[in-house]
Amino acid sequence: MALITYVEFNGTRHDVQVKSGKTVMEGARDNGVPGIDADCGGACACSTCHVYLDPAWVERVPKKDAMEEDMLDFAYQTDPVRSRLTCQIKVTEALDGLVVHIPEKQI
């Protein structure tokens, strides 16, 4: 398990315990966190689970692959360093305390 903090655009925080092996997107979806739409269900076929990693976590989260990079081209106001698709981040105990910031909207 890992405690993941999802921060809405308006600053509302959601602290969620997510089982190891799940994705950060599944943690949000399964716990009703608003702002992570996950239209494709986690297939890395859309960009509606886009978030910004908290700066303290950028180097601690496994790097994105080429498919995720391509899908981020469709996300709203991406940041080349901090933007990630939550469907591509597998939860492990090493991610305990992860903080992600949800953008103003998903497209």
Backbone hydrogen bonds in HBPLUS format (Angstrom, degrees):
<---DONOR---> <-ACCEPTOR-->    atom                        ^
c    i                          cat <-CA-CA->   ^        H-A-AA   ^      H-
h    n   atom  resd res      DA  || num        DHA   H-A  angle D-A-AA Bond
n    s   type  num  typ     dist DA aas  dist angle  dist       angle   num
A0002-ALA N   A0018-VAL O   2.90 MM  16  5.36 142.7  2.04 139.5 151.4     1
A0018-VAL N   A0002-ALA O   2.84 MM  16  5.36 167.6  1.86 152.6 155.8     2
A0097-GLY N   A0003-LEU O   2.73 MM  94  5.17 152.3  1.80 141.0 150.1     3
A0004-ILE N   A0016-VAL O   2.80 MM  12  5.31 170.9  1.81 158.4 158.6     4
A0016-VAL N   A0004-ILE O   2.87 MM  12  5.31 171.8  1.88 156.0 158.5     5
A0005-THR N   A0098-LEU O   2.79 MM  93  6.16 169.5  1.80 163.0 166.7     6
A0100-VAL N   A0005-THR O   2.87 MM  95  6.30 162.2  1.90 169.4 175.3     7
A0006-TYR N   A0014-HIS O   2.89 MM   8  5.08 164.4  1.91 146.4 148.4     8
A0014-HIS N   A0006-TYR O   2.82 MM   8  5.08 144.5  1.94 145.5 156.7     9
A0007-VAL N   A0100-VAL O   2.84 MM  93  6.15 158.0  1.89 159.3 166.3    10
A0102-ILE N   A0007-VAL O   2.80 MM  95  5.93 172.5  1.81 159.3 160.9    11
A0008-GLU N   A0012-THR O   2.76 MM   4  5.16 163.0  1.79 163.3 160.7    12
A0011-GLY N   A0008-GLU O   2.89 MM   3  5.19 161.1  1.92 114.0 119.1    13
A0022-LYS N   A0019-LYS O   3.20 MM   3  5.83 162.9  2.23 132.4 136.9    14
A0021-GLY N   A0091-VAL O   2.89 MM  70  5.48 162.6  1.92 148.6 149.0    15
A0091-VAL N   A0022-LYS O   2.76 MM  69  5.60 176.5  1.76 166.3 165.7    16
A0027-GLY N   A0023-THR O   3.06 MM   4  6.41 152.9  2.14 149.1 156.5    17
A0024-VAL N   A0089-ILE O   2.98 MM  65  5.80 146.4  2.09 158.5 169.2    18
A0028-ALA N   A0024-VAL O   3.20 MM   4  6.49 150.8  2.28 142.0 148.8    19
A0025-MET N   A0086-THR O   3.14 MM  61  4.63 145.0  2.26 111.6 104.8    20
A0029-ARG N   A0025-MET O   2.86 MM   4  6.11 174.3  1.86 162.8 163.9    21
A0030-ASP N   A0026-GLU O   2.82 MM   4  5.73 168.0  1.84 148.5 152.6    22
A0031-ASN N   A0028-ALA O   3.22 MM   3  5.32 143.6  2.36 100.2 110.6    23
A0033-VAL N   A0028-ALA O   2.96 MM   5  4.87 168.1  1.97 145.0 144.0    24
A0032-GLY N   A0029-ARG O   3.32 MM   3  5.34 171.9  2.33 108.3 108.8    25
A0037-ASP N   A0048-THR O   2.91 MM  11  5.31 122.8  2.24 170.3 163.6    26
A0038-ALA N   A0048-THR O   3.22 MM  10  5.13 164.0  2.25 105.6 108.7    27
A0041-GLY N   A0038-ALA O   3.03 MM   3  5.32 159.4  2.07 112.7 119.2    28
A0050-HIS N   A0047-SER O   3.35 MM   3  5.69 143.5  2.50 120.7 118.6    29
A0086-THR N   A0049-CYS O   3.09 MM  37  5.54 175.8  2.09 133.1 134.5    30
A0051-VAL N   A0084-ARG O   2.90 MM  33  5.53 154.2  1.96 159.7 166.3    31
A0084-ARG N   A0051-VAL O   2.91 MM  33  5.53 154.7  1.97 154.5 157.9    32
A0052-TYR N   A0101-HIS O   2.79 MM  49  4.99 159.5  1.83 146.4 153.6    33
A0101-HIS N   A0052-TYR O   2.78 MM  49  4.99 168.0  1.79 150.0 154.2    34
A0053-LEU N   A0082-ARG O   2.75 MM  29  4.95 167.2  1.77 136.6 138.1    35
A0054-ASP N   A0099-VAL O   2.98 MM  45  5.46 152.1  2.06 159.9 151.1    36
A0057-TRP N   A0054-ASP O   2.76 MM   3  5.49 163.3  1.79 130.4 136.3    37
A0058-VAL N   A0055-PRO O   3.44 MM   3  5.44 158.8  2.49 103.2 108.7    38
A0060-ARG N   A0057-TRP O   2.98 MM   3  5.03 142.4  2.13 104.2 116.0    39
A0061-VAL N   A0057-TRP O   3.19 MM   4  6.20 134.3  2.41 163.9 167.0    40
A0069-GLU N   A0065-ASP O   3.02 MM   4  6.32 161.9  2.06 153.3 159.0    41
A0070-ASP N   A0066-ALA O   2.96 MM   4  6.19 157.0  2.01 147.9 153.3    42
A0071-MET N   A0067-MET O   3.07 MM   4  6.38 158.7  2.12 148.8 153.9    43
A0072-LEU N   A0068-GLU O   2.94 MM   4  6.15 147.2  2.05 152.2 161.2    44
A0073-ASP N   A0070-ASP O   3.18 MM   3  5.56 151.5  2.26 105.6 113.8    45
A0074-PHE N   A0071-MET O   3.04 MM   3  5.73 164.6  2.07 119.0 123.6    46
A0075-ALA N   A0072-LEU O   3.10 MM   3  5.07 161.8  2.14 105.1 110.9    47
A0083-SER N   A0079-ASP O   3.06 MM   4  5.08 160.8  2.10 138.4 140.9    48
A0088-GLN N   A0085-LEU O   3.00 MM   3  5.68 162.2  2.03 119.9 125.7    49
A0089-ILE N   A0086-THR O   3.36 MM   3  5.34 171.0  2.37 104.6 106.7    50
A0095-LEU N   A0092-THR O   2.95 MM   3  5.50 159.5  2.00 114.9 121.5    51
A0096-ASP N   A0093-GLU O   3.09 MM   3  5.36 163.0  2.12 114.6 115.9    52
A0098-LEU N   A0095-LEU O   2.91 MM   3  5.40 153.0  1.99 147.8 144.1    53
